[in-house]
């Protein structure tokens, strides 16, 4: 006769017998938590003085060299990141997580539409109308209005480093909200999340690649400083 020594052996069924939706919800929650940690890390890197992936410390000067303030591309991206971050701040006020997720999908769609229109020099100056169109189930393409994206013009130029660090904070808060109390995960919400997460990952991939390039330059500069003859990228194996 076998003896059960631990009460958890009675209360917890083997992992293989747990319902499939339990595994899905659990893995989804873990993914959301990891995403939040990644964006918090990226936020700290942009606040300056932190080693990127334990390689090189990127100072504020390094970041500003990589993202020059007077560069047109940098300014365009800064404005896009501001619009997204400002929009996320409003969406985070939606109390229901599932409704928040729906609004997130709308804002990333509207952002992509805005960027596509801007890149073709056919920018449509649409009116920001709050959540009315969203609640009526109409898209911005049908109404001619942005329901979630903050498209207000600004009378001054934004600072890229500060703006992107703020965006990291907003995106991290989004993931933290989705990882909060209550299980919202089902096939529909997971599909919505994957679309939103996929858009955020594009930003993450672009910026990570740029930061890695900056870290590489910092390391190469330090190595060259130790070489009185002056090395090249090939000399150091880069």
C-alpha positions in Angstrom: 0.0 0.0 0.0 1.5 3.3 -1.0 1.6 6.3 1.3 1.1 9.9 0.0 3.5 12.1 1.9 2.7 15.5 0.3 -0.8 17.0 0.3 0.0 18.5 -3.1 0.2 15.0 -4.6 -3.5 14.7 -3.8 -4.6 18.2 -4.7 -2.6 18.7 -8.0 -3.3 16.4 -10.9 -0.4 15.3 -13.1 0.5 17.9 -15.8 -0.5 15.6 -18.6 -4.1 15.4 -17.2 -4.6 19.2 -17.0 -7.0 20.7 -19.5 -5.4 22.1 -22.7 -6.7 25.6 -22.0 -4.9 25.6 -18.7 -1.5 25.0 -20.5 -2.4 27.7 -23.0 -3.3 30.3 -20.4 -0.3 29.5 -18.3 2.2 29.7 -21.2 0.5 32.9 -22.4 0.9 34.5 -19.0 4.6 33.5 -18.9 5.1 35.1 -22.3 3.4 38.3 -21.3 5.6 38.5 -18.2 8.8 38.0 -20.2 7.7 40.7 -22.7 7.2 43.1 -19.9 10.7 42.4 -18.5 12.3 42.9 -21.9 10.7 46.3 -22.4 11.7 47.4 -18.8 15.2 46.3 -19.6 15.2 48.4 -22.9 13.8 51.3 -20.9 16.7 51.2 -18.5 19.2 51.0 -21.4 17.8 54.2 -22.9 18.0 55.9 -19.6 21.8 55.6 -20.0 24.7 54.0 -18.2 23.7 50.4 -18.5 25.5 47.6 -20.2 23.7 46.1 -23.2 23.4 42.4 -22.8 26.4 42.5 -20.4 28.7 43.7 -23.3 29.2 47.5 -23.5 27.8 50.3 -21.4 25.9 52.7 -23.6 26.0 56.2 -22.3 23.6 59.0 -23.1 26.3 60.3 -25.5 26.5 57.0 -27.3 22.7 56.9 -27.7 22.5 60.5 -29.0 25.3 59.8 -31.4 23.3 56.9 -32.8 20.1 58.9 -32.9 21.1 62.5 -33.9 18.4 65.0 -33.0 18.5 66.8 -36.3 18.2 63.7 -38.4 14.9 63.5 -40.4 14.5 59.8 -39.9 15.0 60.1 -36.2 12.5 62.9 -35.9 9.9 60.9 -37.9 10.3 57.9 -35.7 10.2 60.0 -32.6 6.9 61.4 -33.6 5.5 57.9 -34.3 6.7 56.6 -31.0 5.2 59.5 -29.2 1.8 58.9 -30.9 1.9 55.3 -30.0 3.0 55.9 -26.4 0.4 58.6 -25.9 -2.3 56.4 -27.3 -1.3 53.5 -25.0 -1.5 55.8 -22.0 -5.2 56.4 -22.8 -5.9 52.7 -23.6 -4.4 51.7 -20.2 -7.3 53.5 -18.6 -9.8 51.0 -19.9 -10.5 48.8 -16.9 -11.4 45.6 -18.6 -8.4 43.6 -19.9 -10.2 42.1 -22.9 -11.6 45.5 -24.0 -8.1 46.9 -23.5 -6.7 44.3 -25.8 -9.3 45.1 -28.5 -8.3 48.7 -28.4 -4.6 47.8 -28.6 -5.3 46.0 -31.8 -7.0 49.0 -33.2 -4.2 51.4 -32.3 -1.5 49.3 -33.9 -3.6 49.0 -37.1 -4.1 52.8 -37.1 -0.4 53.4 -36.5 0.5 51.2 -39.5 -2.0 53.0 -41.7 -0.6 56.3 -40.5 3.0 55.3 -41.3 2.0 53.9 -44.7 0.2 57.1 -45.6 3.1 59.2 -44.4 5.7 57.2 -46.3 3.7 57.7 -49.5 3.4 61.4 -48.9 -0.4 61.0 -48.9 -1.0 61.7 -45.2 -4.7 62.0 -44.4 -5.3 64.5 -41.7 -7.9 62.6 -39.8 -9.7 63.7 -36.7 -9.1 62.1 -33.3 -12.5 61.1 -31.9 -11.9 59.1 -28.8 -13.6 55.7 -28.6 -16.9 56.5 -30.4 -16.0 54.8 -33.7 -14.5 51.8 -31.9 -17.7 51.3 -29.8 -19.8 51.5 -32.9 -17.7 48.7 -34.4 -16.4 50.9 -37.3 -12.8 51.1 -38.5 -10.9 54.3 -39.2 -10.9 53.4 -42.9 -14.7 53.4 -42.8 -15.2 56.6 -40.8 -12.2 58.6 -41.9 -11.3 59.1 -38.2 -8.7 57.7 -35.9 -10.5 56.2 -32.9 -7.5 55.3 -30.8 -4.3 56.8 -32.3 -3.3 60.1 -30.9 -2.5 62.2 -34.0 -2.4 65.7 -32.5 0.3 68.0 -34.0 3.0 69.3 -31.7 4.5 72.8 -32.0 8.0 71.6 -31.0 10.5 68.8 -31.7 10.6 65.8 -29.4 13.7 64.2 -27.9 14.1 60.7 -29.2 15.8 59.2 -26.2 13.3 60.5 -23.7 10.4 59.6 -26.0 11.5 56.0 -26.6 12.2 55.4 -22.9 8.6 56.6 -22.2 7.3 54.3 -24.9 9.1 51.4 -23.3 7.4 52.3 -20.1 4.0 52.4 -21.7 4.4 49.1 -23.6 5.7 47.4 -20.4 2.6 48.6 -18.5 0.4 47.2 -21.3 2.0 43.7 -20.8 1.7 44.1 -17.0 -1.9 45.0 -17.3 -2.6 41.9 -19.5 -0.7 39.8 -16.9 -2.8 41.1 -14.1 -5.6 39.6 -12.1 -8.0 37.3 -14.0 -7.5 34.9 -16.8 -8.6 36.5 -20.1 -6.9 34.0 -22.4 -8.9 32.1 -25.0 -8.5 31.6 -28.7 -9.9 35.0 -29.6 -7.9 37.0 -27.1 -4.7 35.1 -27.9 -5.2 35.9 -31.6 -5.6 39.6 -30.7 -2.6 39.5 -28.5 -0.4 37.9 -31.2 -1.2 40.7 -33.6 -0.4 43.4 -31.0 2.7 41.6 -29.8 3.9 41.0 -33.3 3.8 44.8 -34.0 5.6 45.6 -30.8 8.2 42.9 -31.6 9.0 44.8 -34.9 9.9 47.9 -32.9 11.9 45.7 -30.5 13.8 44.0 -33.3 14.7 47.3 -35.0 15.9 49.1 -31.9 17.8 46.0 -30.6 19.7 45.8 -33.9 20.6 49.4 -33.7 21.7 49.2 -30.1 23.8 46.1 -30.9 25.6 48.2 -33.6 26.2 51.0 -31.1 27.6 48.5 -28.5 29.9 47.0 -31.2 31.2 50.5 -32.0 31.9 51.2 -28.3 33.7 47.9 -27.8 35.8 48.5 -31.0 36.7 52.0 -29.8 37.9 50.6 -26.5 39.9 47.9 -28.2 41.5 50.4 -30.6 42.3 52.6 -27.6 44.4 49.7 -26.2 46.2 49.2 -29.5 48.9 51.9 -30.1 49.0 51.0 -33.8 45.2 51.3 -34.2 43.3 48.2 -35.3 40.4 47.7 -37.7 37.1 45.9 -37.5 38.7 42.9 -39.2 41.7 42.9 -36.8 39.4 42.4 -33.8 37.2 39.8 -35.5 34.1 42.0 -35.9 
